[in-house]
Amino acid sequence: MNPDAFTLFRELADRAPSEREAYYARHQVDAAVRAEVESLLGFDRQTSSSVRAAVNATVMATETGSK
């Protein structure tokens, strides 16, 4: 992994797509680094959704079991 991509991922993870686009343009981020950052962001979103779903399922099962 490109160290610049990891640094940018950490900096851009909580920004809206339009803010990321502006950042890439303003800082003239290399296309390969940008693609790697976007890939990391996509994986992060997917993982977050999976964790949220697992937590929700556990909560629902706990609530159902306690009634």
N, C-alpha and C positions, 0 to 999 in steps of 0.2 A: 504494500500500500504506500502510496505517495504521502510523505509526512505533511505536505501542504494540504492535501485533501482532508486528512484527519483534522488538522487545525481549522480549516474552513468549515468542516462539518460541525465542529463544536461551536464555532462562532455563528453559524447560520441555522442551526437546527430549530430554533424557536421563532424564526422569521417567516413571514408570509411569502409565498412564491414570488409575488411582485417585488418584495424587498430584496429577495435573493437575486432576481434578475438585475435589479439596479446595482447591487453590489458587484455582480460579475462584470457588468459593463464598466462601472466606475473604476474597478481595479484591474481590468483587462485580464481576467482569469483565463488561463489556457483551457482550451476545449476539453482536453483529456482529463485535466484536474476537475473541471466542472462536471463532467460526466461521472467521475468517481464520487464526487460529493453528492450528486443527485441520486446515485445508486445507494449510497449509505443512508441518505435521508428516506428513500423508499423502504429500505429494509427496516429502519428505525420505526417508521409509521406502522409497518406490518407487524412488527414485534410488539409494539405498544398496544395495538388492537387485539392481538392474541392474549396478551396478559390481562387486559381489561375484560375480555370475554371470560377468561378463566376465573377471575375474581368475581365477576357477576354471577357465574354459574355456582360458585361456592357459596356465595351469599344467599342465593335463591334456595339452594339445597339445605342450607342451615336454617333459614327461615321456615321452610316447608317442614323440616324435621322437628322443629320446636313447637309446632302447633298441635 
